[in-house]
Amino acid sequence: MGNVIIFMAVAVLTVVVIGYTLALAKKPAEAAKRGAVIAGVVAAVLIVLGLYLGLVWAPTERMMGDSYRIMYIHFPSWVGTAAGYLVAFIASIAYLRTRDQGYDYVAASAAEIGLLFNATGLVTGALWGRPTWGVYWTWDPRLTTTAIMAITFAGYLVLRAFIEDPEARARVSSLVAIVGFVNVPIVYFSVRWWRTLHQVQSSPETVDSPMVWALRTMMVAFLFLFLYLLISRYMLARIRGEEELEAVRLEVASE
């Protein structure tokens, strides 16, 4: 029962965090800055606590030894990845419906932060794979689909850099983010759909309780870290976007 309550609490918190990021498009700058400060402080405290629980308090894994402890960074990175790509997906849909540039700034920021966590997950997974599987990389379905997901959203960011017109950029990149998000559930279910070297998702019933607490703490910590990074990146995107739109208006007025 306790594991169910913990899971539900993390799920509700995830929904709240994602909802807050989408609301950034309508929030005043001062409110967003306060949110960033709060999220940053909470993230820092929880990361310190989570690292202590994972590196010191949690027991050594019977088969993998201490090498498994990189999971306390590896798995939470995928939480940040999924949150980033999900926010980019929803914000892109919101932009296409409203044409509100704020949603485009949220989508671009979320995709960038999601890609950062995506890269972190790939690197930590490779570091874990070497002592566990004997190789840093193998073309396993989970790893392959994850790499494709990273390449897709890296392409999304490259595309944004090459399109100068703000409205055309927002419109085209929104479509790319929506299509790119299709790969997220494929990555999640890949270990169940195909025969794969990568293990299936663990259950709290099959993991020692201290490990579960350490992992859940780091998951929440990375959610708040994601929120802090996203707000900070969004504020920068909004400033640059407003400057760009003003330059376009001045150029049109001068013609």
C-alpha positions as CSV (number, residue, x, y, z in Angstrom):
1,M,0.0,0.0,0.0
2,G,2.9,2.3,0.8
3,N,4.4,1.9,-2.6
4,V,1.1,2.7,-4.3
5,I,0.8,5.9,-2.2
6,I,4.3,6.9,-3.1
7,F,3.7,6.2,-6.8
8,M,0.4,8.2,-6.8
9,A,2.2,11.1,-5.0
10,V,4.9,11.2,-7.6
11,A,2.4,11.0,-10.4
12,V,0.3,13.9,-9.1
13,L,3.5,15.9,-8.6
14,T,4.5,15.2,-12.2
15,V,1.1,16.5,-13.5
16,V,1.4,19.6,-11.3
17,V,4.9,20.3,-12.6
18,I,3.9,19.8,-16.2
19,G,0.8,22.0,-15.7
20,Y,2.9,24.8,-14.2
21,T,5.3,24.7,-17.2
22,L,2.5,25.1,-19.6
23,A,1.1,28.0,-17.6
24,L,4.4,29.9,-18.1
25,A,3.1,31.2,-21.4
26,K,0.6,33.3,-19.4
27,K,2.7,34.1,-16.3
28,P,4.3,37.5,-15.6
29,A,8.1,37.5,-15.5
30,E,8.4,38.1,-11.8
31,A,6.1,35.2,-11.0
32,A,8.2,32.9,-13.2
33,K,11.4,34.0,-11.6
34,R,10.0,33.2,-8.1
35,G,9.0,29.8,-9.4
36,A,12.5,29.2,-10.7
37,V,14.1,30.1,-7.3
38,I,11.7,27.8,-5.4
39,A,12.2,24.9,-7.8
40,G,16.0,25.4,-7.7
41,V,16.2,25.3,-3.9
42,V,13.9,22.2,-3.7
43,A,15.9,20.5,-6.4
44,A,19.2,21.1,-4.7
45,V,17.9,19.8,-1.3
46,L,16.4,16.7,-2.8
47,I,19.4,15.9,-4.9
48,V,21.7,16.0,-1.9
49,L,19.2,13.9,0.1
50,G,18.7,11.5,-2.8
51,L,22.4,11.0,-3.4
52,Y,22.9,10.2,0.2
53,L,20.1,7.7,0.2
54,G,21.4,6.1,-3.1
55,L,25.1,6.2,-2.5
56,V,25.3,5.6,1.3
57,W,22.0,4.3,2.8
58,A,20.8,1.9,0.0
59,P,22.4,-1.6,0.1
60,T,24.7,-3.0,-2.5
61,E,23.0,-4.9,-5.3
62,R,23.6,-8.6,-5.0
63,M,24.4,-9.2,-8.7
64,M,25.8,-5.9,-10.0
65,G,27.5,-4.7,-6.8
66,D,27.9,-0.9,-6.4
67,S,27.9,-0.3,-10.2
68,Y,24.1,-0.3,-10.1
69,R,24.2,3.0,-8.1
70,I,24.5,5.0,-11.3
71,M,20.8,4.1,-11.7
72,Y,20.0,6.9,-9.3
73,I,21.1,9.3,-12.0
74,H,20.2,7.2,-15.0
75,F,16.6,6.5,-14.4
76,P,15.6,10.0,-13.1
77,S,17.2,11.4,-16.3
78,W,14.5,9.6,-18.2
79,V,11.9,11.2,-16.0
80,G,13.3,14.6,-17.0
81,T,13.5,13.5,-20.7
82,A,9.9,12.3,-20.8
83,A,8.7,15.5,-19.0
84,G,10.6,17.7,-21.5
85,Y,9.3,16.0,-24.6
86,L,5.7,15.8,-23.2
87,V,5.7,19.5,-22.4
88,A,7.1,20.2,-25.9
89,F,4.3,18.1,-27.4
90,I,1.5,19.7,-25.5
91,A,2.8,23.2,-25.9
92,S,3.2,22.7,-29.6
93,I,-0.4,21.6,-29.9
94,A,-1.4,24.7,-27.8
95,Y,0.6,26.9,-30.1
96,L,-1.1,25.5,-33.3
97,R,-4.5,26.1,-31.7
98,T,-3.9,29.6,-30.3
99,R,-0.9,31.0,-32.2
100,D,0.4,32.3,-28.9
101,Q,4.2,32.7,-29.1
102,G,4.4,32.0,-25.4
103,Y,3.6,28.3,-26.0
104,D,6.3,28.2,-28.7
105,Y,8.9,29.5,-26.2
106,V,7.7,26.8,-23.7
107,A,7.9,24.1,-26.4
108,A,11.4,25.1,-27.5
109,S,12.7,25.3,-23.9
110,A,11.2,22.0,-23.0
111,A,12.6,20.2,-26.0
112,E,16.1,21.6,-25.2
113,I,15.9,20.5,-21.6
114,G,14.5,17.2,-22.6
115,L,17.4,16.6,-24.9
116,L,19.8,17.5,-22.2
117,F,18.3,14.8,-19.9
118,N,18.2,12.4,-22.9
119,A,21.9,12.8,-23.4
120,T,22.5,12.3,-19.7
121,G,20.5,9.1,-19.7
122,L,22.4,7.8,-22.7
123,V,25.8,8.6,-21.2
124,T,25.0,7.1,-17.7
125,G,23.4,4.1,-19.4
126,A,26.7,3.5,-21.4
127,L,28.7,3.8,-18.2
128,W,26.4,1.2,-16.5
129,G,26.4,-1.1,-19.5
130,R,30.2,-1.5,-19.7
131,P,30.6,-3.4,-16.4
132,T,27.2,-5.0,-16.7
133,W,26.9,-6.1,-20.3
134,G,30.6,-5.8,-21.2
135,V,30.0,-3.1,-23.8
136,Y,29.3,0.7,-23.7
137,W,26.8,0.4,-26.6
138,T,24.8,-2.3,-28.4
139,W,22.0,-1.9,-31.0
140,D,19.4,-3.1,-28.5
141,P,15.8,-2.0,-29.3
142,R,15.6,0.2,-26.2
143,L,19.0,1.9,-26.9
144,T,18.3,2.3,-30.6
145,T,14.9,3.9,-30.2
146,T,16.3,6.1,-27.4
147,A,19.1,7.3,-29.8
148,I,16.5,8.0,-32.5
149,M,14.5,10.0,-30.1
150,A,17.5,12.1,-29.2
151,I,18.4,12.6,-32.9
152,T,14.8,13.7,-33.6
153,F,14.7,16.4,-31.0
154,A,18.2,17.5,-31.9
155,G,16.9,17.9,-35.4
156,Y,14.0,19.9,-34.0
157,L,16.5,22.4,-32.4
158,V,18.6,22.6,-35.6
159,L,15.5,23.3,-37.6
160,R,14.6,26.2,-35.3
161,A,18.1,27.6,-35.8
162,F,17.7,27.7,-39.6
163,I,14.2,29.2,-39.9
164,E,14.4,33.0,-39.5
165,D,10.7,33.9,-39.6
166,P,9.3,33.5,-36.1
167,E,5.8,32.4,-37.1
168,A,7.0,29.9,-39.7
169,R,9.6,28.6,-37.2
170,A,7.0,28.1,-34.5
171,R,4.6,26.4,-36.9
172,V,7.0,24.0,-38.5
173,S,8.8,23.1,-35.3
174,S,5.5,22.5,-33.6
175,L,4.7,19.8,-36.2
176,V,8.1,18.2,-35.7
177,A,7.7,18.1,-31.9
178,I,4.3,16.5,-32.2
179,V,5.6,13.8,-34.7
180,G,8.8,13.4,-32.6
181,F,6.8,12.6,-29.5
182,V,5.4,9.5,-31.1
183,N,8.8,7.9,-30.3
184,V,8.4,8.4,-26.5
185,P,5.9,5.6,-25.9
186,I,7.8,3.4,-28.4
187,V,10.9,3.8,-26.2
188,Y,9.0,3.0,-23.0
189,F,7.3,-0.2,-24.4
190,S,10.3,-1.4,-26.5
191,V,11.5,-3.7,-23.7
192,R,8.1,-5.4,-23.8
193,W,7.4,-5.5,-27.5
194,W,10.8,-6.9,-28.6
195,R,13.3,-9.4,-27.3
196,T,15.9,-7.1,-25.8
197,L,19.1,-7.2,-23.7
198,H,17.7,-4.3,-21.7
199,Q,15.7,-5.3,-18.6
200,V,12.0,-4.6,-18.3
201,Q,10.8,-1.9,-15.9
202,S,11.4,-2.9,-12.3
203,S,8.6,-3.0,-9.7
204,P,8.8,-1.8,-6.1
205,E,7.9,-5.3,-5.1
206,T,11.1,-6.6,-6.7
207,V,13.4,-3.9,-5.3
208,D,14.7,-3.4,-1.7
209,S,12.8,-0.7,0.1
210,P,15.8,1.7,0.7
211,M,16.5,1.5,-3.1
212,V,12.9,2.5,-3.8
213,W,13.0,5.4,-1.5
214,A,16.3,6.6,-2.9
215,L,15.0,6.2,-6.5
216,R,11.7,8.0,-5.8
217,T,13.6,10.9,-4.1
218,M,15.9,11.3,-7.1
219,M,12.9,11.2,-9.4
220,V,11.2,14.1,-7.6
221,A,14.5,15.9,-7.4
222,F,14.9,15.7,-11.2
223,L,11.4,16.8,-11.7
224,F,12.2,20.0,-9.8
225,L,15.5,20.3,-11.6
226,F,13.7,20.0,-14.8
227,L,11.2,22.7,-13.7
228,Y,14.1,25.1,-12.6
229,L,16.0,24.6,-15.9
230,L,12.8,25.0,-18.0
231,I,11.7,28.2,-16.3
232,S,15.2,29.7,-16.7
233,R,15.5,28.7,-20.3
234,Y,11.9,29.9,-21.0
235,M,12.7,33.4,-19.6
236,L,15.7,33.6,-21.9
237,A,13.6,32.4,-24.9
238,R,10.9,34.9,-24.1
239,I,13.3,37.8,-24.0
240,R,15.0,36.8,-27.3
241,G,11.6,36.2,-28.9
242,E,10.2,39.5,-27.9
243,E,13.3,41.3,-29.2
244,E,13.0,39.4,-32.5
245,L,9.3,40.2,-32.9
246,E,10.0,43.9,-32.2
247,A,12.8,43.9,-34.8
248,V,10.3,42.3,-37.3
249,R,7.7,45.0,-36.5
250,L,10.2,47.8,-37.0
251,E,11.4,46.3,-40.3
252,V,7.8,46.1,-41.6
253,A,7.0,49.6,-40.4
254,S,10.1,51.1,-42.2
255,E,9.1,49.6,-45.5
